[in-house]
């Protein structure tokens, strides 16, 4: 069962074999946690949101297209969960402090990083925090989660060309903000 693709496992879930959702959970919980955490959610909320994604995947299992890509569908569900969470929080008057500056994007051991890399990493996190939620999601999905443009297009329900344009624009704005912060 572990050798089955994500699509095959989700098809089994659609057919009623619900325990296979546990395998999908084990395969993707860290990736989803990173997605929510990189968007500026605290670890506790990120864990809750991961659980909500799998709950919704089970609830809306029939919306999974057998010929589609599981990863794109999963991140579409995750984006909706994130959006709904923040909508509910704002309706309750609960202002959740998104502290994207504390998110650790470093890919290397921090002990071995030079001070220059640390400074650039901090500037990058500050620049990301200044982007709109949509642009931050685009960059997290594309650059940190490694989604291909075709998968990103499925998540956003747009053409692949439009996905490339949006990522390019988000990167351009990120670069502009980064340069402004660097001058300060």
C-alpha positions as CSV (number, residue, x, y, z in Angstrom):
1,X,0.0,0.0,0.0
2,X,2.9,2.4,0.7
3,X,4.1,2.0,-2.9
4,X,0.8,3.4,-4.3
5,X,0.8,7.0,-5.6
6,X,-1.1,9.8,-3.9
7,X,-3.7,9.8,-6.6
8,X,-4.3,6.0,-6.2
9,X,-4.6,6.4,-2.4
10,X,-7.1,9.2,-2.8
11,X,-9.1,7.2,-5.3
12,X,-9.2,4.4,-2.7
13,X,-10.5,7.0,-0.1
14,X,-13.2,8.0,-2.6
15,X,-14.2,4.4,-2.9
16,X,-14.7,4.1,0.8
17,X,-11.3,2.8,2.0
18,X,-10.9,5.5,4.6
19,X,-7.9,4.2,6.4
20,X,-5.7,5.0,3.3
21,X,-6.3,8.7,4.3
22,X,-3.9,7.9,7.2
23,X,-1.1,7.1,4.7
24,X,-1.7,10.4,2.9
25,X,-1.6,12.2,6.2
26,X,1.8,10.6,7.1
27,X,3.1,11.6,3.6
28,X,2.0,15.2,3.6
29,X,1.6,16.5,7.2
30,X,5.0,18.1,7.3
31,X,4.6,19.7,3.9
32,X,1.2,21.2,4.9
33,X,2.5,22.3,8.3
34,X,5.4,24.1,6.5
35,X,2.8,25.7,4.2
36,X,0.7,27.1,7.0
37,X,3.8,28.0,9.2
38,X,5.5,29.8,6.3
39,X,2.3,31.9,5.8
40,X,3.0,33.3,9.3
41,X,0.7,31.1,11.4
42,X,2.0,30.0,14.8
43,X,2.9,26.3,15.2
44,X,-0.2,25.4,17.2
45,X,-2.5,26.9,14.7
46,X,-0.6,25.4,11.8
47,X,-1.1,21.9,13.4
48,X,-4.8,22.6,13.7
49,X,-5.0,23.7,10.1
50,X,-3.3,20.6,8.9
51,X,-5.9,18.5,10.7
52,X,-8.7,20.6,9.1
53,X,-7.2,20.0,5.7
54,X,-7.5,16.2,6.1
55,X,-11.0,16.5,7.6
56,X,-12.1,18.5,4.5
57,X,-10.3,16.1,2.2
58,X,-12.5,13.3,3.7
59,X,-15.6,15.4,3.7
60,X,-15.1,16.5,0.1
61,X,-13.4,13.4,-1.2
62,X,-15.9,13.2,-4.1
63,X,-14.5,16.5,-5.5
64,X,-11.2,14.9,-6.2
65,X,-10.8,14.3,-9.9
66,X,-9.3,10.9,-10.5
67,X,-7.3,12.2,-13.4
68,X,-6.1,15.3,-11.4
69,X,-3.0,15.9,-9.4
70,X,-3.4,15.1,-5.7
71,X,-0.8,17.7,-4.6
72,X,-2.6,20.5,-6.4
73,X,-6.0,19.5,-5.0
74,X,-4.6,19.2,-1.5
75,X,-3.1,22.7,-1.6
76,X,-6.3,24.1,-3.0
77,X,-8.1,22.6,0.1
78,X,-5.3,24.0,2.3
79,X,-5.7,27.5,0.8
80,X,-9.4,27.4,1.5
81,X,-8.8,26.2,5.1
82,X,-6.3,29.0,5.7
83,X,-8.7,31.6,4.2
84,X,-11.7,30.3,6.3
85,X,-9.6,30.2,9.5
86,X,-8.6,33.9,9.1
87,X,-12.2,34.9,8.1
88,X,-13.6,33.3,11.2
89,X,-10.9,34.9,13.4
90,X,-11.6,38.3,12.0
91,X,-15.4,37.9,12.5
92,X,-14.8,37.0,16.1
93,X,-12.7,40.1,16.5
94,X,-9.7,38.0,17.3
95,X,-6.7,39.6,15.7
96,X,-4.2,36.8,15.3
97,X,-0.7,38.2,15.2
98,X,1.0,36.9,12.1
99,X,4.6,37.0,12.8
100,X,6.2,35.9,9.6
101,X,9.5,37.4,10.6
102,X,10.0,34.6,13.1
103,X,9.4,31.9,10.5
104,X,12.6,29.9,9.8
105,X,13.1,29.6,6.1
106,X,16.8,28.7,6.4
107,X,17.7,25.5,4.5
108,X,21.1,25.1,6.1
109,X,22.3,24.5,9.6
110,X,22.1,28.0,11.3
111,X,25.3,27.4,13.1
112,X,27.2,27.2,9.8
113,X,25.6,30.3,8.3
114,X,27.5,33.5,7.9
115,X,26.3,36.7,9.3
116,X,25.5,38.0,5.8
117,X,23.3,35.1,5.1
118,X,21.5,35.6,8.4
119,X,20.9,39.3,7.6
120,X,19.6,38.4,4.1
121,X,17.3,35.8,5.5
122,X,15.9,38.3,8.0
123,X,15.4,40.8,5.2
124,X,13.7,38.2,3.1
125,X,11.3,37.3,5.9
126,X,10.5,41.0,6.4
127,X,10.0,41.5,2.7
128,X,7.6,38.5,2.5
129,X,5.6,39.9,5.4
130,X,5.0,43.1,3.5
131,X,3.5,41.2,0.5
132,X,-0.3,40.6,0.2
133,X,-1.5,37.2,1.5
134,X,-2.1,36.0,-2.1
135,X,1.4,36.8,-3.3
136,X,2.9,35.3,-0.1
137,X,0.9,32.1,-0.8
138,X,2.1,32.0,-4.4
139,X,5.7,32.3,-3.4
140,X,5.4,29.8,-0.5
141,X,3.7,27.2,-2.8
142,X,6.0,27.7,-5.7
143,X,9.4,28.4,-4.1
144,X,9.2,26.8,-0.6
145,X,6.8,23.9,-1.3
146,X,8.2,23.3,-4.8
147,X,4.9,23.1,-6.7
148,X,5.3,23.2,-10.5
149,X,3.5,25.9,-12.5
150,X,1.0,23.3,-13.8
151,X,0.2,22.3,-10.2
152,X,0.0,25.9,-9.1
153,X,-2.4,26.6,-12.0
154,X,-4.6,23.8,-10.7
155,X,-4.6,25.1,-7.2
156,X,-5.6,28.6,-8.3
157,X,-7.9,27.4,-11.1
158,X,-6.1,29.4,-13.7
159,X,-4.0,28.7,-16.8
160,X,-0.3,27.7,-16.4
161,X,0.7,30.9,-18.2
162,X,-1.3,33.0,-15.8
163,X,0.4,31.2,-12.9
164,X,3.8,32.0,-14.3
165,X,2.9,35.6,-14.7
166,X,1.5,35.9,-11.1
167,X,4.7,34.3,-9.6
168,X,6.9,36.5,-11.7
169,X,5.0,39.6,-10.5
170,X,5.1,38.4,-6.9
171,X,8.9,37.8,-7.2
172,X,9.4,41.2,-8.8
173,X,7.5,42.9,-5.9
174,X,9.4,40.8,-3.4
175,X,12.7,41.9,-5.0
176,X,11.6,45.6,-4.9
177,X,10.6,45.4,-1.2
178,X,13.8,43.5,-0.4
179,X,15.9,46.2,-2.0
180,X,14.0,49.0,-0.2
181,X,14.6,47.2,3.1
182,X,18.2,46.6,2.3
183,X,18.7,50.4,1.8
184,X,17.3,51.2,5.2
